[in-house]
Amino acid sequence: MDKLDDKLVNNIVDALECAKQALTLLPQLPDNMKPVYLRILSAIHKIGGDTGSSRVSDISNVSGLLPPNTTKFINEMVELNIVKKITSPSDKRVVLVQATELGEQYIQKYVLSFAEGLEKEFSKFKEVDCMIMIDTINKVYQAMKTVYQEKETGKDIHTSKH
């Protein structure tokens, strides 16, 4: 790809600022509530079935988190009374995670009701446009990370020695 002009670079940065502002529209979370907890609650809701409980490995798979991180976050959520751990009735060696009453309130308020509105609005977009946007944002993030890391280590690739 040819070198981008300054205007296009500025427009990309402006679009990122717009994306950052869009995130400020997300509902304000209660104190001690991390956004990652909502990913975990959403996973529990999706895979809980009739019992409302899920294995840690399933939560990890659905949420896209690594198992050790999932376990760490679940333990934090247990301390905050958002989820509880129970043993499987069929196999006492299996630990299941279930939303508490507070966790269920968070699922209703922050996962389900907000997601419904987003799904309705996002359905107006073509799926391919969404996929391109996701891919492009990830590429922009990686490019910016590369430039920042190179500047931090003194390896600015944009300066050339003649």
Salt bridges, closest charged atoms under 4 A:
ASP58 OD2 - ARG55 NE 3.45
GLU76 OE1 - LYS34 NZ 2.99
GLU76 OE2 - LYS72 NZ 3.59
ASP91 OD2 - ARG93 NH2 2.98
GLU121 OE1 - LYS124 NZ 3.05
ASP135 OD2 - LYS139 NZ 2.99
ASP156 OD2 - LYS151 NZ 2.98
